[in-house]
Structure formats: structure tokens, C-alpha cells
Amino acid sequence: MWKREGLYLLITLLVFVALVALVALVTHVAGVLLTVAESLPRQHHKISTLESRIIGSTNGRKEQNIMGRIWMLGDNVNTDVIIPGRYNVTTDRTQLARYCLCEVLPEFAQQVRVGDVVIAGHNFGCGSSREHAPAALQACGVQVVIARSFARIFYRNAVNIGLPVLVCEEVVAASDAGQEMELDLATGIIHNRTTGQTFQAEPLNPFVARIVAAGGIIEYVRQEGALR
């Protein structure tokens, strides 16, 4: 009996020694590869137009004054329309931006500019609770979404990532795609630069406004230390 137990102990010891040796070997090889990699000449990645817009749209605090072109959508635009489910297998913002609104506005991802505005009807963002939908819009460069009403979870997800969402019935009825719009987030005043009309949106409540101004809930907590 004791011989069998001694054999088990010996095998366990040998396995342990082998694992230690393997870890040491892997660590050594990784160190060698890192040294080689650092000695190679650095190649600069050429940033595409789409990637440059994404970098520009996610770099910190939210500007209070927004100016851009209008993109119009209708009622009940669900999250699978904003970013189809088959592209929700990643959190890579470059990929999300590339396919944003691809089934209803195929030209959107290539033509949208940083500062542009999405205006829609009732119940915008209905459907799933995935955060991919507001993230895709933000990654494209969209700075604000204005609608007659929002699906509750989309609204919360948008605020959490620092994408302003405003309610204004009048601006939806009076706007057309391609018009130029200017918005003061602090006051909710919207000015259509194409028609000269001015509208008053429901301004963000102070707490939501602070989260959006910080660039999202994570940045707000980093700056403030807590939710308050």
C-alpha cells in the first residue's frame, strides 16, 4: 500500500517540476520575443477616414455647443436597425461604426461627420438592451440624438456612454435630412441654420447633464469618486 502511495507522490512531484520548468521556458521565450519586437523598426498605422472620426468622437468631455448635419429617421427605430444583430459580436467601436444604420441608410457610415445629429420619431432605440446601439452612433461621430420619445433602456445606455439624447416634438416635425443644425446642450435651444427656425428641447436634468458632460458614467465616477 505504501509503495502505491509513494508512486503517486513521485508522479505528482514530477508533474509539478515539469510545470515549473514549462512556465520558466514560456517566460524566457516571451522575454526574447519582446526584446526582438522592441528592436524592430516601428511602423506607423495609417488611420482611415472612418477611424479618425471615431477617435475624434470619443476623446473626453462633451462639448456643450454642437453643430452638424441632420440625419432623419422615423418611428420605432429599434436597436437591430441601428446596428444589426449579426454585427453585435464585438465591442470594437471601429466595426460598430462601419455597420451603423447599414440596412436603412447604407451611405451613413461613410458620409456622417463628427458633430452630426440624428433626429427621429417616437420610441427611438426600442428592442434589445444592448449598449452597442448608442455606442455605434457615437462611434460614427453623432453628437446628439433628438426624438419625439426614447425607449427607456436606450436612453439610459446613451447617457451612460455620454451620448446626449433630447426630446423635442417640434424640431422633429420641422426638420429635413441634410439641414444644418446648432444646439446648446446646456439650455436645450436648437437652431436650424438652414431654415432659421429655433426650438426649445427639454433640457437634460442636472444629474444626467453632469454625466454627459463628463463623457459618460465611468468618467463621471472617476472624476467625482461617486454618484451623487
NUNURO-550590 format. One record per residue: x, y negated, z of N, C-alpha, C in turn. Coordinates in steps of 0.02 Angstrom, whole numbers, plus 50000, padded with zeros to 5 digits. Atoms other than C-alpha are relative to their C-alpha. Example, Ala and Ser with C-alpha at 12.3 -4.5 7.8 and 13.67 -1.06 7.14 Angstrom:
residues 2
500455005950000506155022550390500454994050000499585005949997506845005350357499614994550037
//
This chain:
residues 228
500425006050000500005000050000500434993750000499585006049995501374987850048500404998849936499645000850062502274991549885499574996349948500445003350047500744986149785499944992650017500055007049980500574970149886500654996249983499365003150017502434966649862500064998749926499985000950072502234969049675499584994049979500435005850013500774956649670500344993550018499655006049977501804944049768500564998249952499455001250046503274946149650499744997149934500295002450062502174943649496499774992850008500235006849987501394928049574500594995250001499415004249996503114921049612500304998849931499725000850067503724924349435499574995449957500455004450037502184915949361500104992750021499895006849975502464900749472500654997149974499355002350025504294899549421499954998349926500085001250072503804900949238499624993549986500385006250008502524886849256500424993950014499565005649983503784875549340500494998749944499535000850055505024878849201499664997049938500365002650058503704875449069499864992550008500125007149988503234858749149500634995949991499365003550007505054853749157500194999449926499835000250071505294858348974499564995049963500465004750033503744848648918500194992850016499805006749980504304833449018500634997849964499385001650035506034834148940499864998549927500155001150071505344835748763499634993449990500385006250005504124821448793500474994050006499525005349992505554810648853500434998949938499605000450061506584814748699499604996749944500435002750053505134810948582499884992550011500115007149986504804794348670500614995949983499375003550016506634789448653500074999249924499965000350074506594793748467499514994949972500525004650024504974784248442500204992750011499815006949984505664768748527500584997649956499435001950042507204769148416499804998849927500225000950068506174769148256499794992849988500235006950015505814752548168499254999650007500725000949989504104745948215499674997849935500385001950059502804744948076499384996250023500575004249981501514731248089499385002349963500644997950029499724736748061499664994049967500355005250036498844726447929499265000050021500685000449973497214720648006499524998249944500505001250052495704721747891499564994150020500465005649986494424707847875499505002050053500494997749951493174718247974500325000450069499674999449935494434721948112500164993250030499855006749974494924703648126499374996850029500635002849973493094699048152499845003250067500144996549937492944712348287500444997350056499545002849950494494705948378499764993250022500225006749985493834688348367499354999750039500665000249968492114693148433500005002950070500004996649935492684702148591500584997750043499385002249967494044691348664499884995550060500055003749937493384684948828499354996450009500605003549978492174671948891499584997749941500485001950051490624667448792499974992449992500075007150014490584650548707499274997950011500685002349986489064640248759499674997249938500285002650063488844632448586500145005049944499954995050052488504644548444499764997049934500205002650066488424640248259500135005549948499914994750050488134652648119499405000849956500514998450049487064660147984499475004650030500564995949974485374668448014499935006349959500194993650030485024686747979499315001850028500684998849978483164691047986499835007449999500274993249995482384707348043499284999650024500715000149984480584712348078499855002550071500224997449936479614720048222500255007150011499854993049980480054736048316500635002849968499364997650026481844737248255500325004250055499754995649947482454752348351500755000949997499274999449994484204757048405500305004349945499754996050056484364770048266500024996149935499945004550058484074756248139500614995650008499425004349987485384745248221500655003949988499434995650013486654759548222499745007149998500284993350007486084776448154500335005150047499764995249951486244790948275500605004049978499444996050024487474800248164500674996550009499385003749989488744786448196500114998550074499945001349929488504786448384500445005250035499554995049971489804799948410500654996950024499395003449980491114786848450499834993550037500065006749969491354771348557500494995249968499535004250037492634764448433499604994349968500395005750023491974746948400500104998649925499895000850072492764746548226499515004249961500464995550035491714761548174499284997850010500685002349987490144754948257499844993949956500115005950041490344738348166499915001849927500014998250071490624746848000499315002449977500644997050020488924755448002499404996450031500545003749969487884742348093499484997949947500575001850044486174740048007500105002549929499824997750067486844750247861499405002649959500564997250036485144757647817499484994849980500495005250017484134741447812500324993949969499625005550029485464728547769500705002649982499364996850017486864737947679500584995049995499475005050008487824721747650500204996750065499915003649937487754716347832500725000550027499354999049967489374723947898500574996349964499475003350037490434716247760499914992549994500145007150011489584699347748499894995950063500125003649938489194694947929500644996550023499425003849976490334681748006499944998950076500015001549929490834678048185499604993650012500435005749987489514666348255499305000949972500654999050031488074673148151499485002250052500564999049954486364675548230499515004949969500534995550021485104689748217499344997550030500675002049977483274684348228499515005449981500454994450012481914697448243499324998850033500685000549974480104700448291499925002950069500174997149936479304709948433500405006450013499754993649976480084724148534500675001949968499354998650030481844722548464500415004550046499574995549962483004736648517499645005750034500374994349971481664749548558500355006549981499704993550016482134767948556500435002550056499564996849950483604775748645500314994950047499685004449951484534768648794500744999149988499285000450013486244769848712500234992849994499715006750003487354754648730500324998649933499685000950065488014757448554499664994549958500365004750043486654746448476500224992850011499755006949991487084729648557500764999549989499285000250011488934734348551500174999549926499885000350072488834736948362499884993049974500145006850022488024719948336500564995250023499475004449973489304711448448500665001249964499374998450034490744720548363500034997049930500025003150066490184713548195500144992550002499915007249994490324695848262499374996350017500625003249981488504692548303500074997050070499905003449937488484679748444499374999550042500625000349963486654679948493499455003449960500594997250030485034689148458499404996250027500615003549980483394679448461499415004049973500584996050021481734688648455499374997650035500645001349966479904687248500499975003650067499954996249938480214700748630500525005549991499494994950001481504713948676499785006250038500064994049959481454731948731500424999150063499695001649935481914731548915500715002650005499334997149992483414743348908500504996749953499545003550046484154734948754500204993350031499865006549970484014718248843500535000750054499514999049946484954724848995500685002049973499364997950029486284733348889500364994149968499705005950033486564717348789500324995450052499735004449947486784706948946500625003150031499444996549968487954720049020500654999449960499395000750040489164718148873500134992849980499885007050013488994699248864499714997549934500335002350061487874697948710499364996350019500605003749981486594683948736499385002149961500644998250031484774688248700499484994950024500475005349984483474674448693499325001449969500694999350025481584674248671499764993249976500285006250027480814661048557499545001749942500504998450051479214663948460500064995349940500035005050052479314647748362500585000649949499434999750046481064650048290499955006149955500094994150042480624667448227499534998449942500505001650051479114660748133500264995049949499795005550044480044645948058500675001149965499324998950026481704653948008500005004649940499894995550057482324662347849500735002149998499324997450006483844672847812500444995249961499525004250035485374663047761500034992950024499985006849974484924646947850500544999450054499495001349950486204639047965499674997650065500315001549936485794637848150500534998150051499565002049945486584629548302499615001050065500334998349937486194634848480500424997950059499685001549936486614628148652499745005150050500214994749955486584643248766499794997350068500145002649933486554632748924499294997250005500665003249998484944623748878499475004149963500474996350041484154635948755499744996149941500225004150056483974622248625500305002849935499814997350064484034628948447499874994849946500085004850055484334617748297500145003549934499914997350067484064624048120500324994649957499635005150037485384614448024499774999549927500245000150070484584619047857499354996049993500655003450005482824612647892499954993850044500025005749954483214600248030499535001050059500474998749945481954608348149500385001850064499714998449934482314610048335499495003950041500444995649961481604623348451500285000850070499804998849931481654627248636499885007450016500054993049979482024645348681499965000450075499994998849928481764652548854500735000850020499284999449982483494649448931500115006150045499824994549956484394663549018499954997850072500015001949930484094664149204500724999450025499315001649979485624658249303500455006050011499594994149987486214675549356500215003349934499854997150065486094682649179500494995549963499575004750035486914666949111500735000650024499324999349973488414669449227500335006349974499734993750026488624687449170500214999149927499865001150071488534682448986500604995549992499445004750005489724667849012500675003350016499384996549981490994679549092500235004949946499834995150051490934691148942499735006850014500294993549983489904705049021500055001650073500054998349929489574713649186500685002050029499344997849975491324721249201500444993950013499595006049990492194704549176499734995750057500305004049946490964696149294500235002750068499794997049937491374708549433500754998850012499285001349993493244706449400500134992950024499905007049982493084687649417499714998350068500365001849939491844686749559500135004850059499874995149947492304702549654499385003950021500634996549982490464707549674499434996849961500605002850030488724705049603499654995850052500365004249952487854690449686499584994749964
//
